Amino acid sequence: MRLKGSFLFLSFIFLLSVYKASKVEACPDFFWYLMDGKYFVENHKLPQNDYIFLPQEEWIAHSLYFESLLYLIYKKFGDKGVYFLKNFLLSLLFFLIIYLIKRKTQVILNFLIIYIPIYTLFFWGTMLRPHIFTYLSTILILIILEKEIYFLTIPVLTFFSLFHAGIIAPIGICVIYILNLLIKKNFKKTIILFIYTILSITLIIIFNPYHLKYFEYIYKAFTEKIVIWSKYITEWETIFIPVLIEKNFYYIISFIFILFLLTIFLISPSKKEFYHALLIILFFYFSLKHVRNIPLFATISTFIIPSYFNKISKFKLKFDFFENKIFLKIFLLIINIFLVIKIFLQEKKIFIDENFFPVKAALFLKNKREGGNILCPSDRGGFVEYFLYPEFKIAVDGRLSVKTQFLEEFFKFWNLEINPEIYIKKYKPNFILTENKMILTKKLLSIPYLKVIYKDENFTIFELK
């Protein structure tokens, strides 16, 4: 079979994207995902807050089936299984992005000018987290609505709701599309899609093990804790904090690309679809308000922006250019083979950054102490509990599943916004695990009833005398 040059070029873009994102680095949440998955699989019960010692509140594991899948694969296949799970999901994601953009533009530079910023915005979400299921479900819903095969919203929304709470994004898109149909006075389709959407939500409530609480807790999180989370947790921050204050290079580039894609839509002479305009504006707002939503703006842009850019772009070179260039096709084929080999030979393990995770400190406690309560930063909590539970418990992990007042107090302790001695005397942890670079660590060194029992290049462990 004769290989098409355009196929080889798109394969190169696809393989390069997968290769650049294929490395599996343990994120702060990775280990409590495993904890919840293990609890659910082995006990056949919903996960409990057995791992922490601060006053708890009910925890809703919105990504329970992702966590269970992750645990089962990790248990049976180890690091390699996790590697292949991540790259299967990423491959599907990148394939859909490339397919959608290519479908709406046949011009090579148009494709690249749109794909590069969208890929960059997605790159934030290419860690092995349940969020990938939200991006996939959002893309699928957009395709379903465009092709008007509305009944498929039921299996897509119901199935993907088991893997991540971000299913509210595609549900919201359905609601916006219903409004669009209503404005167009297409009442028959409005009623059909409305019924399918309501039926999908009903099935989610029935089949999800948390039932109605699944949605109740999403609302609760956005109303009760949003101020705390956005103040202390990076992914809940507005984009302006990492751009203007922290001057994080990735977020600066992302902010520029977000504005670029929005500008394309606004200046395009194409008639603006109400549905498109509302989606772009809303997800632009969401991505500015919380950086966790940046990949969702990329999802919407994948679907909407290419056709609008075609009306602006003056580039003419189309994908047909590759078809009669035998040497170019040979070159692309060689590069593709090279990338496949690189992906195949890549070390298939989970990379645990010992500058971030207290690997040696946890090993010390496991070997030198019999148990106790550990006070450590929440983004290290999942790692510590995974390796030291049940002998040890922690204060808070990345689920932040303690009552609001205690969560806020916890963060104030680590940021020296309250007197650390008062906090320590109040909760009496047996151990405090801190980063050496923290200002708090220097403060703790001056407290007479704290004894340093361990120190390495990154972490210190204090024990209450």
C-alpha positions in Angstrom: 0.0 0.0 0.0 1.3 3.4 -1.0 1.9 5.7 2.0 0.4 9.1 1.7 2.8 12.0 2.5 0.1 13.8 4.5 -0.4 10.7 6.6 3.4 10.5 7.3 3.5 14.2 8.3 0.5 13.9 10.7 2.0 10.7 12.1 5.2 12.6 12.8 3.2 15.3 14.7 1.3 12.6 16.6 4.4 10.5 17.5 6.4 13.6 18.5 3.5 14.7 20.8 3.2 11.3 22.4 7.0 11.1 22.9 7.3 14.5 24.5 4.5 13.7 27.0 5.1 10.0 27.5 7.4 10.1 30.5 5.4 9.1 33.6 6.3 11.4 36.5 4.5 10.9 39.8 2.4 13.9 40.5 1.5 14.9 44.1 -1.9 13.1 43.8 -0.6 9.9 42.3 -0.2 8.0 45.6 -3.5 8.9 47.1 -5.1 7.7 43.9 -3.5 4.4 44.6 -4.6 4.5 48.2 -8.3 5.1 47.3 -8.1 2.5 44.5 -6.6 -0.1 46.8 -9.2 0.5 49.5 -12.1 0.2 47.0 -10.8 -2.8 45.2 -9.8 -4.8 48.3 -12.6 -3.8 50.7 -15.4 -3.4 48.2 -16.4 -0.3 50.1 -16.1 3.4 49.3 -12.8 4.9 50.5 -12.7 6.3 54.0 -10.4 8.9 55.6 -8.6 6.3 57.7 -5.2 7.8 56.6 -5.4 11.2 58.4 -5.6 12.3 62.0 -7.1 15.8 61.7 -10.9 16.2 62.0 -12.4 14.8 58.8 -15.3 15.4 56.6 -17.0 13.1 54.1 -14.8 12.4 51.1 -16.3 11.9 47.7 -13.9 10.1 45.3 -15.0 11.6 42.1 -12.5 9.6 40.1 -13.0 6.3 41.9 -13.0 4.1 38.9 -9.9 5.8 37.5 -8.2 5.2 40.9 -9.3 1.6 40.9 -8.1 1.0 37.4 -4.8 2.6 38.2 -4.3 0.5 41.3 -5.2 -2.8 39.5 -2.8 -2.0 36.6 -0.1 -1.0 39.0 -0.6 -4.1 41.2 -0.5 -6.5 38.3 2.0 -4.8 35.8 3.9 -2.4 38.0 5.5 0.7 36.4 5.2 -0.6 32.9 1.5 -1.0 33.2 1.1 2.6 34.4 3.4 3.8 31.5 1.2 2.0 28.9 -2.0 3.3 30.5 -0.9 6.8 30.4 0.3 6.6 26.8 -2.8 4.8 25.6 -4.9 7.7 27.0 -2.6 10.4 25.6 -2.4 8.7 22.2 -6.2 8.7 22.0 -6.3 12.4 23.1 -3.7 13.6 20.6 -5.2 11.5 17.8 -8.6 13.2 18.3 -7.0 16.7 18.4 -5.1 16.1 15.2 -8.1 14.5 13.5 -10.4 17.5 14.4 -8.0 20.2 13.3 -7.0 18.4 10.1 -10.6 17.8 9.2 -11.3 21.5 9.2 -8.2 22.8 7.4 -6.2 21.4 4.5 -3.5 24.0 4.8 -0.2 22.9 6.4 0.7 26.1 8.1 -2.9 26.6 9.3 -2.7 23.2 10.9 0.6 23.9 12.6 -0.4 27.4 13.8 -3.5 26.0 15.5 -2.0 22.8 16.7 1.1 24.1 18.4 -0.7 26.4 20.9 -3.5 23.8 21.5 -0.9 21.2 22.2 0.9 23.6 24.6 -2.2 24.3 26.5 -3.0 20.6 26.8 0.5 19.8 28.0 -0.5 21.0 31.5 -3.0 18.1 31.6 -0.8 15.3 30.3 0.2 14.0 33.7 -1.5 10.7 34.6 -4.5 12.1 36.2 -8.2 11.5 35.8 -8.6 14.9 34.1 -7.6 13.1 30.8 -11.0 11.5 30.9 -12.7 14.9 31.1 -10.8 16.1 28.0 -11.7 12.9 26.1 -15.3 13.1 27.0 -15.5 16.8 26.1 -14.1 16.2 22.7 -16.5 13.2 22.1 -19.5 15.3 23.2 -18.5 18.1 20.8 -18.3 15.6 18.0 -21.6 14.0 18.9 -23.4 17.4 19.0 -21.9 18.5 15.7 -23.0 15.2 14.0 -26.4 15.4 15.8 -26.2 11.8 17.1 -27.6 12.9 20.4 -28.4 9.5 21.8 -24.7 8.9 22.2 -24.6 11.5 24.9 -26.1 9.0 27.3 -23.3 6.3 27.2 -20.6 8.9 27.0 -21.7 11.1 29.9 -22.7 8.1 32.1 -19.4 6.1 31.4 -17.0 9.0 31.8 -18.7 10.3 35.0 -17.2 7.3 36.7 -13.7 8.5 36.0 -13.7 12.2 36.8 -15.9 14.9 38.2 -15.0 17.1 35.2 -17.9 15.4 33.4 -19.7 18.7 34.4 -17.9 20.3 31.5 -19.5 18.2 28.7 -22.8 18.3 30.6 -22.5 22.1 30.5 -21.7 22.0 26.8 -24.9 20.0 26.3 -26.9 22.7 28.2 -25.3 25.4 26.0 -26.1 23.5 22.9 -29.8 23.1 24.0 -29.9 26.8 24.5 -28.5 27.3 21.0 -31.2 25.0 19.5 -33.9 26.9 21.4 -32.7 30.2 20.1 -32.7 28.8 16.6 -36.3 27.6 17.3 -35.5 24.0 16.5 -37.8 22.8 19.2 -37.8 19.1 18.2 -34.1 18.8 18.6 -34.2 20.9 21.7 -36.6 18.5 23.4 -34.7 15.4 22.2 -31.3 16.6 23.5 -32.9 17.9 26.7 -34.4 14.5 27.4 -31.1 12.7 26.6 -29.2 15.1 28.9 -31.6 14.7 31.8 -31.6 10.9 31.3 -27.8 11.0 31.3 -27.7 12.9 34.6 -30.3 10.5 36.1 -28.2 7.5 35.1 -25.1 9.1 36.6 -26.9 9.5 39.9 -28.1 5.8 39.7 -24.9 4.1 38.7 -22.3 6.2 40.5 -21.7 4.7 43.9 -22.1 8.1 45.5 -25.4 8.7 43.8 -26.8 12.3 44.3 -23.8 13.2 46.6 -21.6 13.0 43.5 -23.1 16.3 42.3 -23.7 17.7 45.7 -20.1 17.6 46.7 -19.0 19.2 43.4 -21.3 22.1 44.3 -20.0 22.1 47.9 -16.4 22.2 46.7 -17.0 25.3 44.5 -18.9 27.1 47.2 -17.3 26.3 50.5 -13.6 25.7 49.7 -12.9 27.7 46.6 -11.3 30.6 48.4 -8.9 28.3 50.4 -8.0 26.2 47.4 -7.4 29.1 45.1 -5.2 30.8 47.7 -3.0 27.8 48.5 -3.3 25.2 45.6 -1.6 26.1 42.3 -4.1 24.5 40.0 -7.0 26.5 41.6 -5.1 29.9 41.1 -6.1 32.4 38.6 -3.6 32.5 35.7 -2.5 36.0 36.7 -0.7 34.8 39.8 1.8 32.5 38.0 2.1 35.0 35.1 2.5 38.3 36.9 3.8 37.3 40.3 5.6 34.0 40.0 6.6 34.7 36.3 6.2 31.0 35.4 7.4 30.5 31.8 4.8 27.9 31.0 1.9 30.0 32.2 3.2 33.1 30.4 3.3 31.2 27.1 -0.1 29.6 27.9 -1.6 33.0 28.6 -0.3 34.4 25.3 -1.6 31.4 23.4 -5.0 31.7 25.0 -5.2 35.3 23.9 -4.0 34.3 20.5 -6.7 31.7 20.0 -9.4 34.1 21.3 -8.2 36.8 19.0 -8.4 34.5 15.9 -12.1 33.9 16.8 -12.9 37.6 17.4 -11.2 39.0 14.2 -12.3 36.3 11.9 -14.8 37.6 9.3 -16.7 34.4 9.5 -20.2 34.7 11.0 -20.0 33.8 14.6 -22.2 30.9 15.8 -23.9 31.7 19.0 -23.0 28.3 20.3 -19.3 28.8 19.4 -19.2 32.3 20.9 -20.7 31.2 24.2 -18.3 28.2 24.5 -15.2 30.3 23.7 -16.1 33.1 26.1 -17.1 30.8 29.0 -14.1 28.6 28.7 -11.8 31.6 28.2 -13.2 32.9 31.5 -12.8 29.6 33.2 -9.2 29.2 32.1 -8.3 32.6 33.4 -10.0 32.0 36.7 -8.4 28.7 37.4 -5.3 27.4 35.6 -6.7 23.8 36.0 -9.2 24.7 33.2 -6.5 25.6 30.6 -6.7 22.2 28.8 -10.5 22.6 28.6 -10.0 25.9 26.7 -7.7 23.9 24.4 -10.4 21.3 23.9 -12.9 23.9 22.8 -10.4 25.6 20.6 -9.6 22.3 18.9 -13.2 22.1 17.8 -14.0 25.7 17.0 -10.9 27.7 16.0 -9.6 26.0 12.8 -12.6 26.9 10.6 -12.5 30.5 11.8 -8.7 30.7 11.1 -9.2 29.6 7.5 -11.0 32.9 6.8 -8.0 34.9 8.1 -5.0 32.9 6.9 -3.5 33.7 3.5 -1.3 30.5 3.4 -2.0 28.3 0.5 0.3 25.3 0.8 -1.9 22.3 1.3 -1.2 18.7 2.6 -1.2 17.6 -1.1 2.2 19.1 -1.2 3.6 15.9 0.4 2.2 13.5 -2.1 4.6 13.9 -5.0 7.7 14.5 -2.9 9.3 11.1 -2.7 12.4 12.2 -0.8 10.3 14.1 1.7 8.1 11.1 2.3 11.2 8.9 2.8 12.6 11.5 5.3 9.3 11.6 7.2 9.1 7.8 7.2 12.6 7.6 8.7 11.7 10.2 11.4 8.6 8.3 12.3 10.4 5.0 12.7 13.0 6.8 14.8 10.3 8.2 17.1 8.6 4.8 17.4 11.9 3.3 18.4 12.5 6.1 20.9 9.1 5.6 22.5 9.6 1.8 22.6 13.1 2.1 24.2 12.1 4.8 26.7 12.5 3.7 30.3 9.0 2.5 31.3 9.0 3.5 34.9 7.4 6.0 37.2 9.8 8.8 37.9 9.6 9.9 41.6 11.4 13.2 42.0 13.4 12.8 45.3 13.8 16.6 45.4 10.0 16.8 45.8 9.0 13.6 47.5 10.6 12.7 50.9 11.7 9.2 49.8 14.6 8.8 52.2 12.8 10.5 55.0 9.8 8.2 54.7 12.2 5.2 54.6 13.9 6.5 57.8 10.5 6.6 59.7 9.5 3.2 58.4 12.7 1.6 59.7 13.4 3.7 62.8 10.1 4.5 64.3 7.1 2.3 65.1 4.3 4.7 64.2 2.6 8.0 65.0 1.0 11.1 63.5 3.0 13.0 60.9 2.5 16.7 60.1 3.7 17.3 56.5 2.7 19.4 53.5 -0.5 18.2 51.8 1.2 17.7 48.4 3.6 15.2 50.1 0.8 13.7 52.2 -0.3 11.1 49.6 3.3 9.8 49.2 3.9 9.6 52.9 0.6 7.8 53.6 1.1 5.3 50.8 4.4 4.2 52.1 3.8 4.4 55.9 0.1 3.7 56.5 -1.3 2.1 58.7 1.5 2.5 61.2 1.6 6.2 60.5 -1.2 8.8 59.8 -0.8 12.2 58.2 -2.6 15.5 58.8 -3.9 16.2 55.2 -3.2 14.7 51.8 -4.0 16.1 48.4 -7.7 15.3 48.7 -7.9 18.0 51.3 -10.6 16.0 53.0 -10.8 17.8 56.4 -13.3 20.3 57.6 -12.9 23.8 56.2 -11.7 25.5 59.4 -9.0 22.9 59.9 -7.9 23.0 56.3 -7.5 26.7 56.4 -5.6 26.5 59.8 -3.4 23.8 58.3 -2.3 26.0 55.4 -1.8 29.0 57.7 0.6 26.8 59.7 2.8 26.0 56.7 2.8 29.6 55.6 3.6 31.0 59.0 0.4 32.9 59.1 -0.2 31.6 62.6 2.1 30.9 65.6 3.4 27.3 64.8 3.9 26.5 68.5 0.2 27.1 69.2 -0.7 24.8 66.3 1.7 22.1 67.4 0.5 22.1 71.0 -3.1 22.0 69.8 -2.7 18.9 67.6 0.3 17.2 69.1 1.8 15.4 66.1 4.5 12.9 66.8 6.6 14.0 63.9 6.8 17.1 61.6 8.3 16.6 58.1 9.4 19.8 56.4 11.4 21.0 53.5 14.7 22.5 54.4 14.1 25.5 52.2 10.9 26.5 54.1 11.1 29.5 56.3 9.0 27.5 58.7 11.8 24.9 59.1 14.1 27.6 60.6 11.4 28.6 62.9 10.9 25.1 64.1 14.6 24.7 64.9 14.2 27.3 67.6 11.4 25.5 69.4 13.0 23.6 72.4 10.6 20.7 72.6 11.2 19.7 68.9 14.2 17.4 68.2 15.7 16.9 64.8 15.9 13.2 64.2 16.6 13.1 60.5 17.9 15.5 57.9 19.0 15.1 54.2 19.6 17.6 51.4 15.9 18.3 51.0 13.9 17.3 54.1 14.1 17.5 57.9 12.1 15.4 60.4 11.3 16.8 63.8 10.1 14.7 66.7 8.2 16.0 69.7 10.3 15.4 72.9 
